[in-house]
Amino acid sequence: ISLYPLKEGYKEAIHAFIAALEAQKDVVVEPNRMSTQVHGDYFVIMKLLEKEIYSVFKEIPESAIVIKLIGNDRKGPYAK
């Protein structure tokens, strides 16, 4: 997931979004410099993203969010 809040003070918005994802105990959140990876149950993640993306768009409607979904466990047999 990559969040691009198109406003001044964008770093705070990104950190708040990541913190909200990390508050969900049923998922693993791995932020890095370019994006944030979220691992866990599909339905838990999608419900969490629905809630948190809505919050971002409500607070900062001038935001773009890019999401890539992968259908297997990146930490499982297909991991490098």
C-alpha positions as CSV (number, residue, x, y, z in Angstrom):
1,I,0.0,0.0,0.0
2,S,1.3,3.5,-0.8
3,L,-0.5,6.6,0.5
4,Y,0.1,9.9,-1.2
5,P,-1.7,12.7,0.7
6,L,-1.5,15.7,-1.6
7,K,-1.0,18.4,1.1
8,E,1.5,20.0,3.3
9,G,2.5,17.9,6.3
10,Y,2.0,14.7,4.4
11,K,4.4,12.7,6.5
12,E,2.2,13.0,9.6
13,A,-0.8,11.6,7.6
14,I,1.3,8.7,6.4
15,H,2.5,7.9,9.9
16,A,-1.0,8.1,11.3
17,F,-2.3,5.7,8.5
18,I,0.5,3.2,9.3
19,A,-0.2,3.4,13.0
20,A,-3.9,2.7,12.4
21,L,-3.0,-0.4,10.4
22,E,-0.5,-1.5,13.1
23,A,-3.2,-1.2,15.8
24,Q,-5.0,-4.2,14.3
25,K,-3.7,-7.2,16.2
26,D,-4.7,-9.8,13.5
27,V,-2.4,-8.5,10.8
28,V,1.3,-8.0,10.3
29,V,2.3,-4.6,9.1
30,E,5.7,-4.0,7.5
31,P,6.4,-0.4,6.5
32,N,9.4,0.5,4.3
33,R,10.5,3.7,2.5
34,M,8.3,3.1,-0.6
35,S,5.2,1.2,0.7
36,T,3.7,-0.7,3.5
37,Q,3.0,-4.4,3.3
38,V,0.1,-5.9,5.2
39,H,-0.1,-9.7,5.8
40,G,-2.9,-11.7,7.3
41,D,-6.4,-13.0,6.7
42,Y,-7.9,-11.5,3.5
43,F,-11.2,-10.5,5.1
44,V,-9.6,-9.0,8.1
45,I,-7.3,-6.9,5.9
46,M,-10.0,-5.8,3.5
47,K,-12.3,-4.7,6.4
48,L,-9.3,-2.8,8.0
49,L,-8.4,-1.1,4.7
50,E,-12.1,-0.1,4.1
51,K,-12.2,1.6,7.4
52,E,-8.8,3.3,7.3
53,I,-9.0,4.4,3.7
54,Y,-12.4,5.9,4.4
55,S,-10.8,7.8,7.3
56,V,-8.0,9.1,5.1
57,F,-10.4,10.2,2.3
58,K,-12.7,11.9,4.8
59,E,-9.8,13.8,6.4
60,I,-7.7,14.4,3.3
61,P,-9.8,14.0,0.2
62,E,-6.9,15.1,-2.0
63,S,-5.1,11.8,-1.4
64,A,-4.2,8.9,-3.7
65,I,-3.7,5.3,-2.5
66,V,-2.1,2.6,-4.5
67,I,-2.8,-1.0,-3.5
68,K,-1.4,-4.3,-4.9
69,L,-2.9,-7.5,-3.8
70,I,-1.1,-10.8,-3.9
71,G,-3.1,-14.0,-3.6
72,N,-0.6,-16.1,-1.7
73,D,1.5,-15.9,1.5
74,R,4.6,-14.0,0.6
75,K,6.2,-15.5,3.7
76,G,5.3,-19.0,2.7
77,P,6.6,-21.4,0.0
78,Y,6.8,-18.6,-2.7
79,A,9.0,-16.2,-0.6
80,K,12.5,-15.6,-1.7
